[in-house]
Amino acid sequence: MTTPDPTSTAPDRSLLRPGLRVLVAGTTGRGRRPAQYYAGPGNQFWALVHASGLVAERLSPDRAERLPALGVGLTDLVIERVELAGREPEVLVHRAPFDAAVRAAAPRVVAFVSKTAATWYARGAGERLPRGYGELDWAVAGVPAFVLPGPSGANNAMAASRTALWTDLVDFLEHLEAGA
């Protein structure tokens, strides 16, 4: 990956292609894109993507470039903390460039990789905040949206249910594709 431009509000599109089955979206601060996606200690992203049946290959952060060929794209909603004189800091959600990336990739589903990511998007879009995991009652740039439990080590206590919830995404995709 290239060094992120700290002035950019555009999401990383290096792992997006037109016609994806699913676009997995997290959050990142402006100019803070990771060198490798989901490579932190204890992060279970790569195990979940495989165990859920989303991809047949067992991948790792250093093989992330394989995901688009398998129908899965990765990107982030860019958020920015803005300090305002005499007021509480605000978080600015750069939704328009994210929506443009979603439209260009044209996935069947946008899957937020945590309630936090879905909540930031919902706040920026004026949508109802997610209460749980699964299908949302609103769309992202016209694409159905889904919330997954985050894969970080902080969520490892819910390991069994987390895999089941990721498998629900695969079931949701298959249902959408059967109706297409």
C-alpha positions as protocol buffer text, in pm:
chain_id: "A"
residue {
  index: 1
  type: MET
  ca { x: 0 y: 0 z: 0 }
}
residue {
  index: 2
  type: THR
  ca { x: 108 y: 352 z: -60 }
}
residue {
  index: 3
  type: THR
  ca { x: 154 y: 610 z: 214 }
}
residue {
  index: 4
  type: PRO
  ca { x: -183 y: 777 z: 276 }
}
residue {
  index: 5
  type: ASP
  ca { x: -229 y: 1141 z: 193 }
}
residue {
  index: 6
  type: PRO
  ca { x: -310 y: 1311 z: 527 }
}
residue {
  index: 7
  type: THR
  ca { x: -527 y: 1569 z: 348 }
}
residue {
  index: 8
  type: SER
  ca { x: -743 y: 1312 z: 166 }
}
residue {
  index: 9
  type: THR
  ca { x: -1097 y: 1231 z: 270 }
}
residue {
  index: 10
  type: ALA
  ca { x: -1131 y: 963 z: 1 }
}
residue {
  index: 11
  type: PRO
  ca { x: -1141 y: 601 z: 114 }
}
residue {
  index: 12
  type: ASP
  ca { x: -869 y: 363 z: 2 }
}
residue {
  index: 13
  type: ARG
  ca { x: -988 y: 202 z: -324 }
}
residue {
  index: 14
  type: SER
  ca { x: -692 y: -29 z: -380 }
}
residue {
  index: 15
  type: LEU
  ca { x: -896 y: -336 z: -278 }
}
residue {
  index: 16
  type: LEU
  ca { x: -1215 y: -243 z: -465 }
}
residue {
  index: 17
  type: ARG
  ca { x: -1330 y: -358 z: -808 }
}
residue {
  index: 18
  type: PRO
  ca { x: -1663 y: -324 z: -991 }
}
residue {
  index: 19
  type: GLY
  ca { x: -1912 y: -604 z: -928 }
}
residue {
  index: 20
  type: LEU
  ca { x: -1804 y: -720 z: -581 }
}
residue {
  index: 21
  type: ARG
  ca { x: -2033 y: -949 z: -379 }
}
residue {
  index: 22
  type: VAL
  ca { x: -1958 y: -756 z: -63 }
}
residue {
  index: 23
  type: LEU
  ca { x: -1768 y: -444 z: 33 }
}
residue {
  index: 24
  type: VAL
  ca { x: -1641 y: -469 z: 392 }
}
residue {
  index: 25
  type: ALA
  ca { x: -1610 y: -125 z: 549 }
}
residue {
  index: 26
  type: GLY
  ca { x: -1443 y: -14 z: 867 }
}
residue {
  index: 27
  type: THR
  ca { x: -1339 y: 333 z: 980 }
}
residue {
  index: 28
  type: THR
  ca { x: -1012 y: 518 z: 969 }
}
residue {
  index: 29
  type: GLY
  ca { x: -896 y: 865 z: 1056 }
}
residue {
  index: 30
  type: ARG
  ca { x: -795 y: 1096 z: 775 }
}
residue {
  index: 31
  type: GLY
  ca { x: -441 y: 1011 z: 665 }
}
residue {
  index: 32
  type: ARG
  ca { x: -421 y: 702 z: 890 }
}
residue {
  index: 33
  type: ARG
  ca { x: -479 y: 411 z: 655 }
}
residue {
  index: 34
  type: PRO
  ca { x: -313 y: 92 z: 774 }
}
residue {
  index: 35
  type: ALA
  ca { x: -13 y: -61 z: 601 }
}
residue {
  index: 36
  type: GLN
  ca { x: -209 y: -389 z: 612 }
}
residue {
  index: 37
  type: TYR
  ca { x: -578 y: -439 z: 681 }
}
residue {
  index: 38
  type: TYR
  ca { x: -675 y: -628 z: 999 }
}
residue {
  index: 39
  type: ALA
  ca { x: -318 y: -722 z: 1089 }
}
residue {
  index: 40
  type: GLY
  ca { x: -327 y: -628 z: 1458 }
}
residue {
  index: 41
  type: PRO
  ca { x: -258 y: -875 z: 1738 }
}
residue {
  index: 42
  type: GLY
  ca { x: -562 y: -1089 z: 1810 }
}
residue {
  index: 43
  type: ASN
  ca { x: -756 y: -961 z: 1510 }
}
residue {
  index: 44
  type: GLN
  ca { x: -972 y: -1242 z: 1373 }
}
residue {
  index: 45
  type: PHE
  ca { x: -1081 y: -1082 z: 1042 }
}
residue {
  index: 46
  type: TRP
  ca { x: -901 y: -1331 z: 818 }
}
residue {
  index: 47
  type: ALA
  ca { x: -1024 y: -1632 z: 1017 }
}
residue {
  index: 48
  type: LEU
  ca { x: -1383 y: -1498 z: 1012 }
}
residue {
  index: 49
  type: VAL
  ca { x: -1382 y: -1431 z: 638 }
}
residue {
  index: 50
  type: HIS
  ca { x: -1283 y: -1795 z: 583 }
}
residue {
  index: 51
  type: ALA
  ca { x: -1484 y: -1966 z: 863 }
}
residue {
  index: 52
  type: SER
  ca { x: -1803 y: -1787 z: 758 }
}
residue {
  index: 53
  type: GLY
  ca { x: -1772 y: -1918 z: 402 }
}
residue {
  index: 54
  type: LEU
  ca { x: -1735 y: -1570 z: 256 }
}
residue {
  index: 55
  type: VAL
  ca { x: -1415 y: -1688 z: 83 }
}
residue {
  index: 56
  type: ALA
  ca { x: -1296 y: -2045 z: 32 }
}
residue {
  index: 57
  type: GLU
  ca { x: -926 y: -1960 z: 71 }
}
residue {
  index: 58
  type: ARG
  ca { x: -763 y: -1899 z: 408 }
}
residue {
  index: 59
  type: LEU
  ca { x: -593 y: -1562 z: 359 }
}
residue {
  index: 60
  type: SER
  ca { x: -379 y: -1333 z: 573 }
}
residue {
  index: 61
  type: PRO
  ca { x: -307 y: -959 z: 575 }
}
residue {
  index: 62
  type: ASP
  ca { x: -17 y: -1003 z: 333 }
}
residue {
  index: 63
  type: ARG
  ca { x: -253 y: -1169 z: 82 }
}
residue {
  index: 64
  type: ALA
  ca { x: -530 y: -907 z: 102 }
}
residue {
  index: 65
  type: GLU
  ca { x: -492 y: -828 z: -269 }
}
residue {
  index: 66
  type: ARG
  ca { x: -661 y: -1166 z: -343 }
}
residue {
  index: 67
  type: LEU
  ca { x: -992 y: -1056 z: -187 }
}
residue {
  index: 68
  type: PRO
  ca { x: -1137 y: -862 z: -485 }
}
residue {
  index: 69
  type: ALA
  ca { x: -1086 y: -1162 z: -714 }
}
residue {
  index: 70
  type: LEU
  ca { x: -1289 y: -1360 z: -458 }
}
residue {
  index: 71
  type: GLY
  ca { x: -1570 y: -1102 z: -461 }
}
residue {
  index: 72
  type: VAL
  ca { x: -1478 y: -916 z: -142 }
}
residue {
  index: 73
  type: GLY
  ca { x: -1356 y: -558 z: -127 }
}
residue {
  index: 74
  type: LEU
  ca { x: -1208 y: -368 z: 169 }
}
residue {
  index: 75
  type: THR
  ca { x: -1219 y: 2 z: 242 }
}
residue {
  index: 76
  type: ASP
  ca { x: -1289 y: 246 z: 522 }
}
residue {
  index: 77
  type: LEU
  ca { x: -1524 y: 530 z: 598 }
}
residue {
  index: 78
  type: VAL
  ca { x: -1292 y: 826 z: 663 }
}
residue {
  index: 79
  type: ILE
  ca { x: -1374 y: 1014 z: 982 }
}
residue {
  index: 80
  type: GLU
  ca { x: -1208 y: 1319 z: 1125 }
}
residue {
  index: 81
  type: ARG
  ca { x: -1210 y: 1474 z: 1470 }
}
residue {
  index: 82
  type: VAL
  ca { x: -1253 y: 1849 z: 1437 }
}
residue {
  index: 83
  type: GLU
  ca { x: -1152 y: 2082 z: 1720 }
}
residue {
  index: 84
  type: LEU
  ca { x: -1372 y: 2390 z: 1744 }
}
residue {
  index: 85
  type: ALA
  ca { x: -1277 y: 2689 z: 1960 }
}
residue {
  index: 86
  type: GLY
  ca { x: -1494 y: 2708 z: 2271 }
}
residue {
  index: 87
  type: ARG
  ca { x: -1693 y: 2393 z: 2181 }
}
residue {
  index: 88
  type: GLU
  ca { x: -1669 y: 2021 z: 2223 }
}
residue {
  index: 89
  type: PRO
  ca { x: -1477 y: 1845 z: 1944 }
}
residue {
  index: 90
  type: GLU
  ca { x: -1696 y: 1703 z: 1667 }
}
residue {
  index: 91
  type: VAL
  ca { x: -1647 y: 1403 z: 1445 }
}
residue {
  index: 92
  type: LEU
  ca { x: -1688 y: 1474 z: 1076 }
}
residue {
  index: 93
  type: VAL
  ca { x: -1791 y: 1177 z: 860 }
}
residue {
  index: 94
  type: HIS
  ca { x: -1670 y: 1202 z: 500 }
}
residue {
  index: 95
  type: ARG
  ca { x: -1971 y: 1021 z: 356 }
}
residue {
  index: 96
  type: ALA
  ca { x: -1976 y: 1156 z: -2 }
}
residue {
  index: 97
  type: PRO
  ca { x: -1638 y: 1007 z: -107 }
}
residue {
  index: 98
  type: PHE
  ca { x: -1733 y: 680 z: 62 }
}
residue {
  index: 99
  type: ASP
  ca { x: -2066 y: 669 z: -123 }
}
residue {
  index: 100
  type: ALA
  ca { x: -1880 y: 737 z: -450 }
}
residue {
  index: 101
  type: ALA
  ca { x: -1647 y: 442 z: -380 }
}
residue {
  index: 102
  type: VAL
  ca { x: -1950 y: 221 z: -309 }
}
residue {
  index: 103
  type: ARG
  ca { x: -2120 y: 326 z: -633 }
}
residue {
  index: 104
  type: ALA
  ca { x: -1800 y: 255 z: -831 }
}
residue {
  index: 105
  type: ALA
  ca { x: -1757 y: -92 z: -677 }
}
residue {
  index: 106
  type: ALA
  ca { x: -2131 y: -171 z: -710 }
}
residue {
  index: 107
  type: PRO
  ca { x: -2130 y: -450 z: -450 }
}
residue {
  index: 108
  type: ARG
  ca { x: -2439 y: -652 z: -364 }
}
residue {
  index: 109
  type: VAL
  ca { x: -2394 y: -558 z: 4 }
}
residue {
  index: 110
  type: VAL
  ca { x: -2197 y: -310 z: 214 }
}
residue {
  index: 111
  type: ALA
  ca { x: -2097 y: -485 z: 538 }
}
residue {
  index: 112
  type: PHE
  ca { x: -1980 y: -257 z: 817 }
}
residue {
  index: 113
  type: VAL
  ca { x: -1719 y: -443 z: 1016 }
}
residue {
  index: 114
  type: SER
  ca { x: -1848 y: -305 z: 1346 }
}
residue {
  index: 115
  type: LYS
  ca { x: -2143 y: -125 z: 1501 }
}
residue {
  index: 116
  type: THR
  ca { x: -1907 y: 172 z: 1540 }
}
residue {
  index: 117
  type: ALA
  ca { x: -1853 y: 198 z: 1163 }
}
residue {
  index: 118
  type: ALA
  ca { x: -2227 y: 159 z: 1093 }
}
residue {
  index: 119
  type: THR
  ca { x: -2308 y: 416 z: 1361 }
}
residue {
  index: 120
  type: TRP
  ca { x: -2071 y: 678 z: 1217 }
}
residue {
  index: 121
  type: TYR
  ca { x: -2219 y: 627 z: 871 }
}
residue {
  index: 122
  type: ALA
  ca { x: -2576 y: 641 z: 1004 }
}
residue {
  index: 123
  type: ARG
  ca { x: -2507 y: 965 z: 1192 }
}
residue {
  index: 124
  type: GLY
  ca { x: -2360 y: 1126 z: 882 }
}
residue {
  index: 125
  type: ALA
  ca { x: -2649 y: 1007 z: 666 }
}
residue {
  index: 126
  type: GLY
  ca { x: -2926 y: 1092 z: 912 }
}
residue {
  index: 127
  type: GLU
  ca { x: -3027 y: 726 z: 938 }
}
residue {
  index: 128
  type: ARG
  ca { x: -3141 y: 526 z: 1239 }
}
residue {
  index: 129
  type: LEU
  ca { x: -2849 y: 398 z: 1446 }
}
residue {
  index: 130
  type: PRO
  ca { x: -2795 y: 21 z: 1440 }
}
residue {
  index: 131
  type: ARG
  ca { x: -2924 y: -161 z: 1747 }
}
residue {
  index: 132
  type: GLY
  ca { x: -2777 y: -499 z: 1672 }
}
residue {
  index: 133
  type: TYR
  ca { x: -2603 y: -703 z: 1407 }
}
residue {
  index: 134
  type: GLY
  ca { x: -2739 y: -809 z: 1070 }
}
residue {
  index: 135
  type: GLU
  ca { x: -2932 y: -638 z: 791 }
}
residue {
  index: 136
  type: LEU
  ca { x: -2997 y: -267 z: 830 }
}
residue {
  index: 137
  type: ASP
  ca { x: -3323 y: -101 z: 728 }
}
residue {
  index: 138
  type: TRP
  ca { x: -3133 y: 159 z: 524 }
}
residue {
  index: 139
  type: ALA
  ca { x: -2892 y: 145 z: 231 }
}
residue {
  index: 140
  type: VAL
  ca { x: -2552 y: 291 z: 146 }
}
residue {
  index: 141
  type: ALA
  ca { x: -2562 y: 465 z: -193 }
}
residue {
  index: 142
  type: GLY
  ca { x: -2856 y: 241 z: -285 }
}
residue {
  index: 143
  type: VAL
  ca { x: -2682 y: -80 z: -173 }
}
residue {
  index: 144
  type: PRO
  ca { x: -2824 y: -295 z: 110 }
}
residue {
  index: 145
  type: ALA
  ca { x: -2625 y: -261 z: 432 }
}
residue {
  index: 146
  type: PHE
  ca { x: -2530 y: -513 z: 701 }
}
residue {
  index: 147
  type: VAL
  ca { x: -2353 y: -487 z: 1038 }
}
residue {
  index: 148
  type: LEU
  ca { x: -2094 y: -742 z: 1149 }
}
residue {
  index: 149
  type: PRO
  ca { x: -1933 y: -770 z: 1491 }
}
residue {
  index: 150
  type: GLY
  ca { x: -1582 y: -630 z: 1484 }
}
residue {
  index: 151
  type: PRO
  ca { x: -1295 y: -876 z: 1441 }
}
residue {
  index: 152
  type: SER
  ca { x: -1054 y: -710 z: 1682 }
}
residue {
  index: 153
  type: GLY
  ca { x: -906 y: -892 z: 1978 }
}
residue {
  index: 154
  type: ALA
  ca { x: -1131 y: -683 z: 2203 }
}
residue {
  index: 155
  type: ASN
  ca { x: -1428 y: -892 z: 2079 }
}
residue {
  index: 156
  type: ASN
  ca { x: -1264 y: -1234 z: 2117 }
}
residue {
  index: 157
  type: ALA
  ca { x: -1491 y: -1317 z: 2414 }
}
residue {
  index: 158
  type: MET
  ca { x: -1780 y: -1351 z: 2168 }
}
residue {
  index: 159
  type: ALA
  ca { x: -1588 y: -1584 z: 1933 }
}
residue {
  index: 160
  type: ALA
  ca { x: -1861 y: -1845 z: 1874 }
}
residue {
  index: 161
  type: SER
  ca { x: -2145 y: -1600 z: 1815 }
}
residue {
  index: 162
  type: ARG
  ca { x: -1920 y: -1375 z: 1607 }
}
residue {
  index: 163
  type: THR
  ca { x: -1857 y: -1653 z: 1353 }
}
residue {
  index: 164
  type: ALA
  ca { x: -2232 y: -1722 z: 1336 }
}
residue {
  index: 165
  type: LEU
  ca { x: -2306 y: -1354 z: 1274 }
}
residue {
  index: 166
  type: TRP
  ca { x: -2048 y: -1343 z: 992 }
}
residue {
  index: 167
  type: THR
  ca { x: -2212 y: -1656 z: 848 }
}
residue {
  index: 168
  type: ASP
  ca { x: -2543 y: -1464 z: 855 }
}
residue {
  index: 169
  type: LEU
  ca { x: -2384 y: -1222 z: 606 }
}
residue {
  index: 170
  type: VAL
  ca { x: -2314 y: -1510 z: 368 }
}
residue {
  index: 171
  type: ASP
  ca { x: -2675 y: -1629 z: 406 }
}
residue {
  index: 172
  type: PHE
  ca { x: -2798 y: -1274 z: 339 }
}
residue {
  index: 173
  type: LEU
  ca { x: -2583 y: -1253 z: 24 }
}
residue {
  index: 174
  type: GLU
  ca { x: -2711 y: -1587 z: -102 }
}
residue {
  index: 175
  type: HIS
  ca { x: -3070 y: -1473 z: -42 }
}
residue {
  index: 176
  type: LEU
  ca { x: -3007 y: -1151 z: -238 }
}
residue {
  index: 177
  type: GLU
  ca { x: -2838 y: -1338 z: -521 }
}
residue {
  index: 178
  type: ALA
  ca { x: -3120 y: -1594 z: -541 }
}
residue {
  index: 179
  type: GLY
  ca { x: -3370 y: -1310 z: -582 }
}
residue {
  index: 180
  type: ALA
  ca { x: -3167 y: -1135 z: -853 }
}
